[in-house]
Amino acid sequence: MSERLGPGARVGLVAVLLAATSVAVHWPVLDNDFVPFDDPHCVIRVPEVMDGITWEGVGWAFTTLDLANYFPITRLSWMLDAELYGYEARGFHATSLALQALNVALFFLALFRLTRRIVPSAFVAAVFAVHPLHVESIAWVSARKDLLAGLFFALALLAHERRARGGHPLAWSATLAVLFALGLMSKPVLVTLPFLLLLLDVWPLERWRRGRIAGLFREKAALFALCLASCVLTLVAQEGVMASTDVFPLPMRLASSTVAYVDYLERTVFPHDLAVLYPMARELGDRLWLGLLGLVAVSAWVVRRVGDRPWYFVGWFWFLGTLVPTIGLVQVGTQASADRYMYLSLAGLSIAVAWGTRNLLRGLEGRARRTAGVVAGVLAVVWLAFLTATTRAQIPVWRDGRTLFEHAVAVTADNVGAEYRLALILQQQGELRAAIPHFEEAIRLEPSNLEIRRALEQARRDAGRR
């Protein structure tokens, strides 16, 4: 059948199959509810959102900086869901499911347009479609920001490819600037896009030639201006919620960021014990120095091989660079990392693996090449099956607040945020004697927290009256 299809039809068919795979894998998310973690403050207890699409709501979405961020496009998507589904969580999850499927298809198409290679592009998109690190962005309504940012990210990649290889550069530059602005208004984490486009100019577009480097920066001037404006707006929005350097000194942030990179690498290859909150460890020990040595060594190697193996350079710095806004150098809250932060960064590692494997196979001949190709294919299928199974197991964790934080407490240690939130949920459900040990554990971890101490005292008083 594939022989009867033209190249364009084959690419379209692969895109549809990848999108359908994403829907099939994440379908159980429709059975989940909202969770009492940001969802009340972002969506279900916000009248401007739950009133649906109104002129007043649209004006509010574009003019407010509450919740320590600026994301009017995401708010508009929640408003549309409220207009269509009311307070029905299933409808909100259906929108997220559809957005993820669309992102998978567009991301595959963007990679194919950039590289002209179906198989490695399909592998990268398949990982994007089924990796459990993406469950948080899909199953958590408040993380809709990731999906919308991913949508405009994929469209921006397509626009950049057209600008680089097609005609009408001014039209495509304007289109790219609009897509970037919409992406920033979905989630400001997209500020790294101009730098990523410069990486793509190295490979696969191969535009970094003598005499043209300054031009590559100039053509992205509008994007850098939007990037600067978004950074200023975000800093204004986050004033008052950024952690003090007294609480998290810069050396601690640098050390925690280094270990976070290593943790992300581990969760990418072998995702396990995934949780909504990962506490920031204050004692990092040998993990810090081993992690730093490894990151520096890999970075030096990919820089050295940029001439003959540029996909390693691009994939590695795609991963490192897109995580910079969320890696903890500017600390908001107390968590060390989050699965949702890998929504766009994960692709860089997949690209390095896919094209690195392709290059290794091309270096073989005859039977050795065929054998190695079969082995690589089997390993890819086995790993994707493992990722799919892990994703299906992770989706029910997000069923409701209780399952979410019970799981976080079970798979992490010294997690004051998860302990406290689980205690509050149990308290609200009337299970005071079950809640008290979690309050006590939270106080043990953070003895100076007066809010937790008052909640514990109230729970003990209420339990004593029963």
Number of C-alpha atoms within 10 A of each C-alpha: 5 9 7 8 11 10 12 8 12 16 20 15 15 18 23 18 17 25 25 17 18 27 21 13 18 25 15 16 25 19 14 18 19 24 21 15 17 15 16 13 12 17 20 20 11 12 11 21 25 20 15 21 19 15 10 10 19 18 12 15 21 15 11 14 17 12 13 18 20 25 24 23 21 24 25 21 21 24 25 20 23 22 16 14 15 16 15 14 19 16 16 25 26 18 20 27 25 17 19 27 25 22 26 31 26 24 27 28 25 23 23 18 18 22 15 13 13 17 14 23 23 24 21 24 28 22 23 24 28 27 27 27 27 23 25 25 22 27 29 26 23 22 20 26 27 27 29 24 28 25 22 23 25 25 22 24 24 21 22 23 22 19 20 18 11 11 10 11 16 11 13 20 21 15 17 25 21 16 21 26 20 22 30 28 23 28 26 24 24 26 24 18 22 19 18 20 20 18 22 23 21 19 22 17 17 12 16 17 10 7 8 11 13 10 11 17 16 12 14 17 14 17 24 19 12 18 22 13 13 22 17 12 16 19 15 14 18 18 12 11 13 15 17 13 13 7 10 19 13 16 11 19 20 17 22 24 23 22 24 21 20 19 16 22 16 12 18 20 13 13 18 14 12 21 23 21 21 23 18 21 16 11 11 13 9 9 15 19 14 13 18 17 13 14 18 10 11 14 16 12 13 19 16 13 13 15 12 8 17 23 27 26 24 26 27 25 21 26 24 18 17 24 24 18 17 18 23 26 18 18 21 17 12 18 17 21 23 20 20 21 22 23 23 22 21 26 20 24 22 24 24 23 19 21 22 17 15 15 13 12 17 11 9 14 11 7 9 12 15 13 14 16 18 12 12 15 12 12 12 15 13 12 16 18 14 17 22 21 15 20 20 20 11 24 24 16 24 24 20 17 19 20 14 24 26 17 20 23 22 13 14 15 13 17 22 24 21 26 25 26 23 25 31 23 17 19 22 11 11 14 15 23 16 13 25 23 15 22 27 19 17 24 20 13 15 16 12 10 12 11 10 21 17 12 17 25 14 15 21 16 12 14 16 10 6 6
